[in-house]
């Protein structure tokens, strides 16, 4: 039987895997194998369908503005060089 080692995994992902494994009464390794088996046994998806599914999971929104206008509005709303909270000036003195 083959062994798979994963390096550099985000801690939050590892914790989520651990929580999911605990709910299923599995080890993390068993849970990863179950997830991979389930994924590989599902039918291949159209890339556009996959993109729509990702946007649905990510909480996309509708906006009538162009991407350039949205980016410009975000840049204008930033406060470069200003302190975010003047109330904290003397906290550590």
SULCOR-V921775 format. One line per field, one symbol per residue. ss: DSSP state (H for helix, E for strand, C for the rest). A space follows every 10 residues. Layout:
ss: ???
//
This chain:
ss: CCCCCCCCCC HHHHHHHHHH HHHCCCCHHH HHHHHHHHHH HCCCCCHHHH HHHHHHHHCC CCCCCCHHHH HHHHHHHCCC CCCCCHHHCC CCC
//
